[in-house]
Amino acid sequence: MPDAESKIWHAHPVRFLEGNPIVGYSKQKAGIRLMFWSGADFEEKNLSTRGGKFKDASIC
């Protein structure tokens, strides 16, 4: 993602495109959690969707 801006957002590294969060990760006891904003639209059964404001989905 060469055009993405990298920021620490809510204590996690997140990549942004045009000011919108796209992907980030966090270290947890179970391993590394990869988070996708708008990931609920991926229709991927292995993603845990939370359906909040950003329709986020993640996998650990």
C-alpha positions as CSV (number, residue, x, y, z in Angstrom):
1,M,0.0,0.0,0.0
2,P,2.5,2.6,-1.1
3,D,-0.1,5.5,-1.0
4,A,-1.3,4.6,2.5
5,E,-0.4,6.8,5.5
6,S,0.7,5.0,8.6
7,K,-0.5,6.2,12.0
8,I,-0.9,5.0,15.5
9,W,-4.7,5.1,16.1
10,H,-6.3,4.0,19.4
11,A,-2.8,2.6,20.3
12,H,-2.6,0.4,17.2
13,P,-0.7,0.8,13.9
14,V,-3.3,1.5,11.2
15,R,-2.9,2.3,7.5
16,F,-5.1,5.1,6.0
17,L,-6.1,5.9,2.5
18,E,-7.4,9.4,1.9
19,G,-7.9,9.8,5.6
20,N,-10.0,6.6,6.0
21,P,-8.7,3.7,8.1
22,I,-8.2,0.6,6.0
23,V,-6.2,-2.1,7.8
24,G,-4.4,-2.4,11.2
25,Y,-3.1,-4.9,13.6
26,S,-2.8,-5.4,17.4
27,K,-0.9,-7.9,19.6
28,Q,-3.1,-10.0,21.8
29,K,-2.7,-13.0,24.0
30,A,-4.0,-15.3,21.3
31,G,-1.7,-13.8,18.7
32,I,-1.8,-11.0,16.2
33,R,-5.2,-9.6,15.3
34,L,-5.5,-8.3,11.8
35,M,-8.3,-5.7,11.5
36,F,-10.1,-4.5,8.3
37,W,-12.3,-1.5,8.2
38,S,-15.4,-2.2,6.1
39,G,-14.3,-5.8,6.3
40,A,-17.9,-6.9,7.1
41,D,-18.5,-6.4,3.4
42,F,-15.9,-9.1,2.5
43,E,-18.4,-11.9,3.2
44,E,-15.5,-14.0,4.5
45,K,-16.7,-16.6,7.0
46,N,-13.4,-16.6,9.0
47,L,-13.6,-12.9,9.8
48,S,-15.2,-11.9,13.0
49,T,-17.5,-8.9,12.3
50,R,-18.4,-6.4,14.9
51,G,-20.7,-4.3,12.6
52,G,-19.9,-1.0,14.3
53,K,-19.6,2.4,12.8
54,F,-16.8,1.2,10.4
55,K,-18.3,-2.2,9.7
56,D,-15.0,-3.6,11.0
57,A,-14.0,-7.2,10.8
58,S,-10.9,-9.0,12.2
59,I,-9.1,-12.3,12.4
60,C,-6.7,-13.6,15.1
